[in-house]
Amino acid sequence: MEIKVRDIDTGAVKVLNDEARKQNVSRNELLKRHIEYLAQFNGIKRAEKEVDSTMSRVGDALEITYNRLDKLEKQSMKMYLLLAIVLDVDPGEVDDYLEKMFKINI
């Protein structure tokens, strides 16, 4: 595909010519490389933004999950103690029983 650019400052053209000569390529090849690099760079930046957005959402979901699990753990402990009180059982004995019976470390 061809692209034509008009009304370029003569100083800018001189800089492009000098750079092309240093790299031992044509001015066209130099401009082609720069344009392709710019397109690739912008694509990478767009992908990075999408990844950052996704990671942010994942972080938010993990925080919500952590908070829910923390509340659930506290409620479970309250229910455990309430059940021990209602059944008139020593919570320490229940812990020992669970450890022996189900190999649960409390």
BADO-235161 format. One line per field, with one value per atom (N, C-alpha, C, CB): residue number from 0; residue in three letters; chain; atom name; x, y, z. Coordinates in steps of 0.001 Angstrom, whole numbers. Glycine has a CB too. Example, Ala and Ser with C-alpha at 12.3 -4.5 7.8 and 13.67 -1.06 7.14 Angstrom:
2
n: [0,0,0,0,1,1,1,1]
res: [Ala,Ala,Ala,Ala,Ser,Ser,Ser,Ser]
chain: [A,A,A,A,A,A,A,A]
atom: [N,CA,C,CB,N,CA,C,CB]
c1: [13190,12300,13200,11308,12850,13670,12900,14084]
c2: [-5690,-4500,-3300,-4473,-2250,-1060,30,-598]
c3: [7800,7800,7800,9046,7080,7140,7870,5725]
END
This chain:
106
n: [0,0,0,0,1,1,1,1,2,2,2,2,3,3,3,3,4,4,4,4,5,5,5,5,6,6,6,6,7,7,7,7,8,8,8,8,9,9,9,9,10,10,10,10,11,11,11,11,12,12,12,12,13,13,13,13,14,14,14,14,15,15,15,15,16,16,16,16,17,17,17,17,18,18,18,18,19,19,19,19,20,20,20,20,21,21,21,21,22,22,22,22,23,23,23,23,24,24,24,24,25,25,25,25,26,26,26,26,27,27,27,27,28,28,28,28,29,29,29,29,30,30,30,30,31,31,31,31,32,32,32,32,33,33,33,33,34,34,34,34,35,35,35,35,36,36,36,36,37,37,37,37,38,38,38,38,39,39,39,39,40,40,40,40,41,41,41,41,42,42,42,42,43,43,43,43,44,44,44,44,45,45,45,45,46,46,46,46,47,47,47,47,48,48,48,48,49,49,49,49,50,50,50,50,51,51,51,51,52,52,52,52,53,53,53,53,54,54,54,54,55,55,55,55,56,56,56,56,57,57,57,57,58,58,58,58,59,59,59,59,60,60,60,60,61,61,61,61,62,62,62,62,63,63,63,63,64,64,64,64,65,65,65,65,66,66,66,66,67,67,67,67,68,68,68,68,69,69,69,69,70,70,70,70,71,71,71,71,72,72,72,72,73,73,73,73,74,74,74,74,75,75,75,75,76,76,76,76,77,77,77,77,78,78,78,78,79,79,79,79,80,80,80,80,81,81,81,81,82,82,82,82,83,83,83,83,84,84,84,84,85,85,85,85,86,86,86,86,87,87,87,87,88,88,88,88,89,89,89,89,90,90,90,90,91,91,91,91,92,92,92,92,93,93,93,93,94,94,94,94,95,95,95,95,96,96,96,96,97,97,97,97,98,98,98,98,99,99,99,99,100,100,100,100,101,101,101,101,102,102,102,102,103,103,103,103,104,104,104,104,105,105,105,105]
res: [Met,Met,Met,Met,Glu,Glu,Glu,Glu,Ile,Ile,Ile,Ile,Lys,Lys,Lys,Lys,Val,Val,Val,Val,Arg,Arg,Arg,Arg,Asp,Asp,Asp,Asp,Ile,Ile,Ile,Ile,Asp,Asp,Asp,Asp,Thr,Thr,Thr,Thr,Gly,Gly,Gly,Gly,Ala,Ala,Ala,Ala,Val,Val,Val,Val,Lys,Lys,Lys,Lys,Val,Val,Val,Val,Leu,Leu,Leu,Leu,Asn,Asn,Asn,Asn,Asp,Asp,Asp,Asp,Glu,Glu,Glu,Glu,Ala,Ala,Ala,Ala,Arg,Arg,Arg,Arg,Lys,Lys,Lys,Lys,Gln,Gln,Gln,Gln,Asn,Asn,Asn,Asn,Val,Val,Val,Val,Ser,Ser,Ser,Ser,Arg,Arg,Arg,Arg,Asn,Asn,Asn,Asn,Glu,Glu,Glu,Glu,Leu,Leu,Leu,Leu,Leu,Leu,Leu,Leu,Lys,Lys,Lys,Lys,Arg,Arg,Arg,Arg,His,His,His,His,Ile,Ile,Ile,Ile,Glu,Glu,Glu,Glu,Tyr,Tyr,Tyr,Tyr,Leu,Leu,Leu,Leu,Ala,Ala,Ala,Ala,Gln,Gln,Gln,Gln,Phe,Phe,Phe,Phe,Asn,Asn,Asn,Asn,Gly,Gly,Gly,Gly,Ile,Ile,Ile,Ile,Lys,Lys,Lys,Lys,Arg,Arg,Arg,Arg,Ala,Ala,Ala,Ala,Glu,Glu,Glu,Glu,Lys,Lys,Lys,Lys,Glu,Glu,Glu,Glu,Val,Val,Val,Val,Asp,Asp,Asp,Asp,Ser,Ser,Ser,Ser,Thr,Thr,Thr,Thr,Met,Met,Met,Met,Ser,Ser,Ser,Ser,Arg,Arg,Arg,Arg,Val,Val,Val,Val,Gly,Gly,Gly,Gly,Asp,Asp,Asp,Asp,Ala,Ala,Ala,Ala,Leu,Leu,Leu,Leu,Glu,Glu,Glu,Glu,Ile,Ile,Ile,Ile,Thr,Thr,Thr,Thr,Tyr,Tyr,Tyr,Tyr,Asn,Asn,Asn,Asn,Arg,Arg,Arg,Arg,Leu,Leu,Leu,Leu,Asp,Asp,Asp,Asp,Lys,Lys,Lys,Lys,Leu,Leu,Leu,Leu,Glu,Glu,Glu,Glu,Lys,Lys,Lys,Lys,Gln,Gln,Gln,Gln,Ser,Ser,Ser,Ser,Met,Met,Met,Met,Lys,Lys,Lys,Lys,Met,Met,Met,Met,Tyr,Tyr,Tyr,Tyr,Leu,Leu,Leu,Leu,Leu,Leu,Leu,Leu,Leu,Leu,Leu,Leu,Ala,Ala,Ala,Ala,Ile,Ile,Ile,Ile,Val,Val,Val,Val,Leu,Leu,Leu,Leu,Asp,Asp,Asp,Asp,Val,Val,Val,Val,Asp,Asp,Asp,Asp,Pro,Pro,Pro,Pro,Gly,Gly,Gly,Gly,Glu,Glu,Glu,Glu,Val,Val,Val,Val,Asp,Asp,Asp,Asp,Asp,Asp,Asp,Asp,Tyr,Tyr,Tyr,Tyr,Leu,Leu,Leu,Leu,Glu,Glu,Glu,Glu,Lys,Lys,Lys,Lys,Met,Met,Met,Met,Phe,Phe,Phe,Phe,Lys,Lys,Lys,Lys,Ile,Ile,Ile,Ile,Asn,Asn,Asn,Asn,Ile,Ile,Ile,Ile]
chain: [A,A,A,A,A,A,A,A,A,A,A,A,A,A,A,A,A,A,A,A,A,A,A,A,A,A,A,A,A,A,A,A,A,A,A,A,A,A,A,A,A,A,A,A,A,A,A,A,A,A,A,A,A,A,A,A,A,A,A,A,A,A,A,A,A,A,A,A,A,A,A,A,A,A,A,A,A,A,A,A,A,A,A,A,A,A,A,A,A,A,A,A,A,A,A,A,A,A,A,A,A,A,A,A,A,A,A,A,A,A,A,A,A,A,A,A,A,A,A,A,A,A,A,A,A,A,A,A,A,A,A,A,A,A,A,A,A,A,A,A,A,A,A,A,A,A,A,A,A,A,A,A,A,A,A,A,A,A,A,A,A,A,A,A,A,A,A,A,A,A,A,A,A,A,A,A,A,A,A,A,A,A,A,A,A,A,A,A,A,A,A,A,A,A,A,A,A,A,A,A,A,A,A,A,A,A,A,A,A,A,A,A,A,A,A,A,A,A,A,A,A,A,A,A,A,A,A,A,A,A,A,A,A,A,A,A,A,A,A,A,A,A,A,A,A,A,A,A,A,A,A,A,A,A,A,A,A,A,A,A,A,A,A,A,A,A,A,A,A,A,A,A,A,A,A,A,A,A,A,A,A,A,A,A,A,A,A,A,A,A,A,A,A,A,A,A,A,A,A,A,A,A,A,A,A,A,A,A,A,A,A,A,A,A,A,A,A,A,A,A,A,A,A,A,A,A,A,A,A,A,A,A,A,A,A,A,A,A,A,A,A,A,A,A,A,A,A,A,A,A,A,A,A,A,A,A,A,A,A,A,A,A,A,A,A,A,A,A,A,A,A,A,A,A,A,A,A,A,A,A,A,A,A,A,A,A,A,A,A,A,A,A,A,A,A,A,A,A,A,A,A,A,A,A,A,A,A,A,A,A,A,A,A,A,A,A,A,A,A,A,A,A,A,A]
atom: [N,CA,C,CB,N,CA,C,CB,N,CA,C,CB,N,CA,C,CB,N,CA,C,CB,N,CA,C,CB,N,CA,C,CB,N,CA,C,CB,N,CA,C,CB,N,CA,C,CB,N,CA,C,CB,N,CA,C,CB,N,CA,C,CB,N,CA,C,CB,N,CA,C,CB,N,CA,C,CB,N,CA,C,CB,N,CA,C,CB,N,CA,C,CB,N,CA,C,CB,N,CA,C,CB,N,CA,C,CB,N,CA,C,CB,N,CA,C,CB,N,CA,C,CB,N,CA,C,CB,N,CA,C,CB,N,CA,C,CB,N,CA,C,CB,N,CA,C,CB,N,CA,C,CB,N,CA,C,CB,N,CA,C,CB,N,CA,C,CB,N,CA,C,CB,N,CA,C,CB,N,CA,C,CB,N,CA,C,CB,N,CA,C,CB,N,CA,C,CB,N,CA,C,CB,N,CA,C,CB,N,CA,C,CB,N,CA,C,CB,N,CA,C,CB,N,CA,C,CB,N,CA,C,CB,N,CA,C,CB,N,CA,C,CB,N,CA,C,CB,N,CA,C,CB,N,CA,C,CB,N,CA,C,CB,N,CA,C,CB,N,CA,C,CB,N,CA,C,CB,N,CA,C,CB,N,CA,C,CB,N,CA,C,CB,N,CA,C,CB,N,CA,C,CB,N,CA,C,CB,N,CA,C,CB,N,CA,C,CB,N,CA,C,CB,N,CA,C,CB,N,CA,C,CB,N,CA,C,CB,N,CA,C,CB,N,CA,C,CB,N,CA,C,CB,N,CA,C,CB,N,CA,C,CB,N,CA,C,CB,N,CA,C,CB,N,CA,C,CB,N,CA,C,CB,N,CA,C,CB,N,CA,C,CB,N,CA,C,CB,N,CA,C,CB,N,CA,C,CB,N,CA,C,CB,N,CA,C,CB,N,CA,C,CB,N,CA,C,CB,N,CA,C,CB,N,CA,C,CB,N,CA,C,CB,N,CA,C,CB,N,CA,C,CB,N,CA,C,CB,N,CA,C,CB,N,CA,C,CB,N,CA,C,CB,N,CA,C,CB,N,CA,C,CB,N,CA,C,CB,N,CA,C,CB,N,CA,C,CB,N,CA,C,CB,N,CA,C,CB,N,CA,C,CB,N,CA,C,CB,N,CA,C,CB,N,CA,C,CB]
c1: [847,0,896,-966,460,1240,598,1379,1472,1033,1862,1193,1203,1904,1720,1388,2814,2769,3266,3635,2479,2827,3167,1682,3832,4153,4979,2872,5991,6916,7987,7557,8326,9364,10691,9521,11394,12653,13684,13224,13665,14587,14293,14482,13013,12629,13059,11114,12916,13335,14842,12927,15589,17051,17417,17708,16740,17011,16699,16167,15583,15229,16267,13846,16714,17738,19035,18007,19456,20685,20558,21006,19419,19205,19170,17896,18522,18463,19866,17549,20674,22049,22858,22717,22664,23379,23013,23059,21740,21278,21461,19809,21963,22216,20939,23287,19855,18578,18013,17567,17008,16362,15469,15530,15154,14253,12894,14084,12452,11182,11221,10882,12321,12446,12480,13722,13176,13238,11847,14191,11109,9752,8834,9178,8980,8171,8412,8500,9660,9994,9375,11528,9504,8962,7444,9343,6772,5305,4871,4738,5538,5185,5466,5963,6576,6891,5829,8292,5432,4416,3098,4200,2704,1459,1558,1138,2695,2908,2929,4231,3603,3695,2315,4606,1502,146,-703,-532,-528,-1243,-841,-985,445,934,379,2483,370,-163,-1640,33,-2395,-3818,-4000,-4487,-3181,-3261,-2886,-2340,-1887,-1490,-2630,-245,-3329,-4469,-5555,-5039,-5802,-6814,-6399,-7042,-5127,-4622,-4734,-3155,-4351,-4453,-5899,-3898,-6818,-8229,-8713,-9068,-8323,-8714,-8120,-8269,-6850,-6196,-6858,-4699,-7286,-7972,-9285,-8226,-10031,-11302,-11059,-12059,-10014,-9680,-9298,-8521,-8529,-8158,-9374,-7206,-10313,-11544,-12333,-12414,-12419,-13153,-12485,-13262,-11157,-10435,-10654,-8940,-10676,-10907,-12310,-10714,-13304,-14681,-14755,-15656,-14111,-14115,-13438,-13414,-12309,-11609,-12507,-10294,-13153,-14016,-15177,-14556,-15753,-16858,-16377,-17487,-15225,-14682,-14336,-13439,-13820,-13496,-14761,-12790,-15822,-17100,-17654,-18130,-17569,-18061,-17292,-17946,-15995,-15180,-15588,-13682,-15796,-16209,-17586,-16224,-18509,-19844,-19786,-20782,-18937,-18794,-18260,-17862,-17299,-16756,-17830,-15544,-18641,-19733,-20720,-20465,-21074,-22005,-21404,-22373,-20131,-19414,-19471,-17947,-19167,-19199,-20623,-18586,-21590,-22984,-23448,-23878,-23078,-23443,-22797,-23023,-21544,-20865,-21561,-19381,-21990,-22684,-24038,-22867,-24804,-26142,-26052,-26854,-25048,-24898,-24146,-24173,-23734,-22993,-21750,-23894,-21000,-19772,-18617,-19852,-17501,-16297,-15710,-15242,-15549,-14992,-13631,-14862,-12852,-11549,-11706,-10772,-12709,-12963,-13418,-14020,-14234,-14691,-13497,-15748,-12593,-11390,-10598,-10512,-10386,-9643,-10342,-9481,-11668,-12452,-12324,-13932,-12467,-12375,-10979,-12721,-9965,-8597,-8375,-7584,-8870,-8683,-9535,-9014,-10777,-11727,-11486,-13140,-11282,-11187,-9810,-12221,-8891,-7537,-7590,-6801,-8429,-8592,-7794,-10102,-6926,-6104,-6800,-4675,-7292,-8019,-7130,-9384]
c2: [-1173,0,1241,-5,2239,3466,4565,3913,5368,6535,7713,6322,8796,10009,11065,10521,11727,12799,14063,12458,15129,16383,17444,16863,18484,19690,19383,20404,18538,18240,19324,16809,19791,20801,20283,21176,21128,20710,20282,21852,20911,20522,19104,21507,18752,17414,16385,17336,16721,15810,15593,16364,16663,16539,15602,17928,15739,14861,13409,15298,13193,11837,11270,11833,12085,11642,11275,12735,12109,11834,10538,13009,10346,9132,7893,9241,8010,6887,6530,7227,7541,7316,6620,8657,7053,6429,4952,7167,4648,3265,2465,3246,3143,2519,1919,1433,2694,2302,3506,1782,3257,4373,5140,3864,6352,7162,6464,8600,5872,5139,3991,4583,3232,2112,2623,1286,3717,4301,4718,5516,5412,5836,4636,6765,3622,2413,1759,1419,1641,1042,1842,963,3164,4021,3895,5484,3887,3778,2422,3995,1355,15,-121,-1058,459,424,1183,1024,2338,3134,2371,4462,1716,934,-218,393,-895,-2010,-1496,-2755,-388,198,574,1429,1195,1571,330,2424,-736,-1982,-2576,-2987,-2521,-3035,-2196,-3038,-903,-16,-297,1462,-521,-828,-2149,-902,-3141,-4444,-4315,-5471,-3487,-3263,-2638,-2361,-1689,-1062,-2088,84,-2977,-4023,-4968,-4816,-5340,-6218,-5526,-6623,-4254,-3507,-3448,-2085,-3220,-3159,-4510,-2726,-5571,-6919,-7245,-7967,-6919,-7189,-6400,-6845,-5204,-4397,-5055,-2981,-5535,-6221,-7507,-6539,-8247,-9474,-9135,-10233,-8086,-7661,-7291,-6483,-6572,-6206,-7456,-5282,-8416,-9652,-10438,-10519,-10472,-11170,-10502,-11224,-9189,-8465,-8752,-6948,-8744,-9055,-10484,-8880,-11412,-12814,-12960,-13705,-12288,-12349,-11828,-11533,-10707,-10127,-11062,-8759,-11685,-12620,-13838,-13066,-14358,-15515,-15157,-16057,-13968,-13523,-13446,-12154,-12869,-12792,-14187,-11957,-15054,-16417,-17154,-17175,-16967,-17604,-17108,-17328,-15829,-15271,-15789,-13730,-15853,-16367,-17853,-16151,-18595,-20023,-20222,-20704,-19402,-19506,-19176,-18564,-18177,-17833,-18990,-16548,-19585,-20715,-21903,-21117,-22126,-23215,-23030,-23281,-21822,-21563,-21630,-20194,-21114,-21179,-22636,-20414,-23441,-24854,-25557,-25542,-25226,-25826,-25426,-25402,-24176,-23703,-24393,-22167,-24446,-25055,-26546,-24874,-27222,-28652,-28920,-29326,-27827,-27927,-28804,-28489,-28477,-29201,-28213,-29895,-28661,-27829,-27712,-28432,-26473,-26316,-26990,-24836,-27023,-27700,-29179,-27491,-29803,-31231,-31479,-31753,-30578,-30710,-30613,-29623,-29667,-29533,-30831,-28379,-31407,-32669,-33768,-33085,-33829,-34855,-34723,-34762,-33500,-33271,-33610,-31809,-33238,-33538,-35043,-32920,-35779,-37230,-37903,-37812,-37507,-38175,-37848,-37792,-36573,-36159,-35625,-35108,-35688,-35174,-33708,-36027,-32929,-31498,-30765,-31060,-29890,-29095,-27770,-28857,-27570,-26343,-25471,-26657]
c3: [0,0,0,1225,-662,-750,83,-2207,687,1445,948,3010,639,223,1296,-1155,1618,2605,1910,3886,2031,1366,2391,467,1903,2672,3924,3070,3771,4865,4879,4709,6042,6215,5644,7716,4925,4289,5333,3427,6492,7574,8047,8762,8138,8566,7527,8806,6246,5176,5237,3788,5534,5641,6787,5852,7907,9059,8685,10304,8000,7570,6606,6911,5663,4712,5428,3668,6370,7130,7930,8077,8577,9374,8480,10180,7336,6397,5912,5197,5629,5185,6287,4790,7556,8684,8813,10005,8585,8719,7423,9134,6392,5092,4490,5231,4600,3999,3260,5082,2448,1761,2744,547,2349,3183,3296,2587,2192,2189,3219,765,3220,4165,5608,3863,5826,7172,7643,7194,6795,7154,7348,6077,6501,6618,7984,5468,8386,9691,10841,9872,10749,11815,11923,11565,10796,10798,11330,9381,10882,11362,12857,10579,13310,14736,15541,14993,15040,15722,15827,14989,14746,14763,15754,13354,15750,16687,18121,16366,18359,19696,20222,19680,19359,19775,20076,18682,19304,19563,20900,18449,21201,22486,23630,22524,23480,24524,24772,24132,23709,23831,24585,22429,24234,24904,26379,24209,26678,28074,28870,28143,28267,28943,29232,28092,28271,28474,29596,27173,29623,30678,32034,30399,32101,33357,33840,33182,32929,33285,33811,32075,33128,33556,34918,32521,35116,36402,37526,36327,37238,38236,38643,37701,37644,37937,38723,36628,38366,39089,40534,38379,40716,42066,42900,42001,42282,42988,43382,42112,42461,42749,43864,41492,43858,44932,46280,44622,46294,47544,48078,47334,47202,47601,48149,46398,47451,47881,49236,46838,49416,50699,51829,50636,51599,52635,52967,52180,51953,52190,52975,50855,52609,53335,54775,52623,54983,56333,57192,56292,56631,57359,57625,56565,56628,56777,57876,55446,57921,58960,60346,58716,60485,61784,62190,61730,61221,61518,61884,60314,61199,61506,62919,60489,63312,64674,65710,64848,65425,66350,66456,65884,65316,65318,66058,63878,65869,66537,68044,66060,68508,69950,70494,70259,69751,70171,70295,69176,69313,69344,70545,68031,70821,71976,73271,72017,73369,74573,74709,74532,73617,73651,74006,72284,73466,73740,75046,72585,75696,76949,76780,78059,75724,75414,75472,74012,76016,76075,74661,77076,74147,72786,72622,72445,73678,73613,73351,74902,73974,73758,72326,74752,71814,70431,69484,70091,69755,68932,68925,69441,70106,70210,69432,71680,69573,68899,67374,69324,66886,65439,64912,65106,65678,65253,65153,66226,66141,66131,65064,67497,64979,64096,62621,64479,62315,60910,60523,60624,61454,61229,60792,60164,61486,61226,62275,61247,61836,62758,63027,62179,64219,64537,65423,65244]
END
